[in-house]
Amino acid sequence: MGLETEKADTRIFMDDDNFPPGGPELSEGEKCAEDGLERDPRGLNAHLQLGFEDVIAEPELTHSFDKVWICSHALFELSKYVLYKLLSLLLAVPLALVLGIVFAVLSCLHIWIVVPFVRTCLMILPSVQTIWKSLTDVFVAPFFHSIGRCFAMVNIHLDQE
């Protein structure tokens, strides 16, 4: 039950006559979009780089038929590709609009409410600190000083019999 470091090598062999080399043909717009545009330059979604072997793995003593493994691998990759494209087609533009509105509101609130409030508190803080120190010196400190003197005279001796 140790940590497995090997990855299964699964390959799908197809006739080259049926498919163009390099995968499906891309339109001119898709070719331009894929050339030189880094879509995740800061690596925010690096944890989502999952392959079939990262999700589905068979232990060494339990294997399904090779054809089942190959078909499941192909279906996994195909469904992941097609569903992602379909969901991004349906949800990308509306979610981009909603997230743009949310971040615009958050930016506006931060710029016009949060930062001025914090700056105002920091400007007032030295005055409040002076008043608080005066109040504690006048009321709280003498009370606890007296309590301390009262309990300073208490002596406890324990005798063991």
C-alpha positions in Angstrom: 0.0 0.0 0.0 2.9 2.4 -0.8 2.6 5.5 -2.9 2.5 4.6 -6.5 4.8 6.7 -8.6 4.3 5.0 -12.0 1.6 6.1 -14.4 0.0 3.7 -16.8 0.9 4.2 -20.4 -2.4 4.1 -22.4 -2.3 4.8 -26.1 -5.1 4.9 -28.6 -4.1 3.7 -32.1 -6.2 4.8 -35.0 -5.6 4.8 -38.7 -4.0 8.0 -39.9 -6.0 7.9 -43.1 -9.3 8.8 -41.3 -8.0 11.8 -39.3 -5.9 14.8 -40.3 -2.5 15.0 -38.6 -2.3 17.0 -35.4 -5.9 16.5 -34.3 -9.1 18.2 -35.5 -8.8 21.1 -38.0 -9.2 24.5 -36.3 -10.8 27.5 -37.8 -8.6 30.5 -38.5 -10.0 32.3 -35.4 -9.2 29.3 -33.1 -5.7 29.1 -34.6 -5.1 32.8 -33.9 -6.5 32.4 -30.3 -4.1 29.5 -29.5 -1.0 31.2 -30.9 1.0 33.0 -28.2 -1.9 33.7 -25.8 -1.2 32.3 -22.4 -4.6 31.8 -20.8 -3.4 31.0 -17.3 -0.1 33.0 -16.9 -0.2 32.9 -13.1 -1.1 29.3 -12.8 -4.3 29.8 -10.9 -5.7 26.5 -12.2 -2.6 24.4 -12.2 -4.3 21.9 -9.9 -6.9 21.2 -12.6 -4.4 19.6 -15.0 -5.9 16.2 -14.5 -5.5 13.3 -16.8 -7.2 9.9 -16.9 -4.5 8.3 -14.8 -5.0 11.0 -12.1 -8.6 10.2 -11.7 -9.0 6.5 -12.5 -6.4 3.9 -11.6 -6.5 0.2 -11.3 -4.2 -1.5 -8.9 -1.6 -3.9 -10.2 -3.5 -7.1 -9.2 -6.9 -5.8 -10.4 -7.1 -5.1 -14.1 -10.0 -4.9 -16.5 -9.8 -6.0 -20.1 -7.4 -3.9 -22.2 -10.1 -2.9 -24.6 -12.3 -1.7 -21.7 -9.4 0.3 -20.3 -8.7 1.9 -23.7 -12.4 2.7 -24.4 -12.9 4.1 -20.9 -9.8 6.3 -21.4 -11.0 7.5 -24.8 -14.5 8.2 -23.4 -13.1 10.1 -20.4 -11.0 12.3 -22.6 -13.7 12.9 -25.2 -16.4 13.6 -22.6 -14.1 16.0 -20.7 -13.2 17.8 -23.9 -16.7 18.1 -25.3 -18.5 18.9 -22.0 -15.9 21.6 -21.1 -16.4 23.2 -24.5 -20.2 23.0 -24.3 -20.3 24.3 -20.7 -17.9 27.1 -21.5 -19.9 28.0 -24.6 -23.1 28.2 -22.5 -21.7 29.7 -19.3 -18.5 31.7 -20.1 -20.2 34.9 -21.3 -22.9 35.2 -18.7 -20.5 34.3 -15.9 -17.9 36.8 -17.2 -20.6 39.5 -17.1 -21.7 38.5 -13.6 -18.1 38.3 -12.3 -17.3 41.7 -14.0 -20.2 43.3 -12.1 -19.2 41.6 -8.8 -15.6 42.8 -9.1 -16.7 46.3 -10.1 -18.9 46.5 -7.1 -16.2 45.2 -4.8 -13.7 47.6 -6.2 -16.0 50.5 -5.8 -16.8 49.6 -2.2 -13.2 49.1 -1.4 -12.1 52.4 -3.0 -15.0 54.6 -1.8 -15.9 53.0 1.6 -13.4 50.6 3.1 -10.1 52.6 2.4 -11.6 56.0 3.6 -13.0 54.3 6.7 -9.7 52.7 7.6 -7.8 55.9 6.9 -10.2 57.8 9.1 -9.8 55.3 11.9 -6.0 55.5 11.6 -6.2 59.3 11.8 -8.5 59.2 14.9 -6.6 56.4 16.6 -3.9 58.5 18.3 -6.6 60.7 19.9 -8.6 57.7 21.0 -5.4 56.1 22.3 -4.7 59.2 24.4 -8.2 59.3 25.8 -8.2 55.6 26.5 -4.9 55.8 28.4 -6.2 58.7 30.5 -9.4 56.8 31.4 -7.5 53.7 32.4 -5.0 55.8 34.4 -7.7 57.6 36.2 -10.3 54.8 36.9 -9.0 51.3 36.2 -5.4 51.5 37.4 -6.1 52.9 40.9 -8.8 50.2 41.4 -6.5 47.3 40.5 -3.6 48.9 42.4 -5.8 48.9 45.6 -6.9 45.3 45.0 -3.3 44.3 44.5 -2.3 46.0 47.8 -5.1 44.3 49.6 -4.1 40.8 48.4 -0.4 41.5 49.0 -1.0 41.3 52.7 -2.5 37.9 52.5 -0.2 35.1 53.5 -1.0 31.4 53.2 1.0 28.8 55.1 0.3 25.1 54.5 1.2 22.7 57.2 1.4 19.0 56.5 0.4 16.9 59.4 
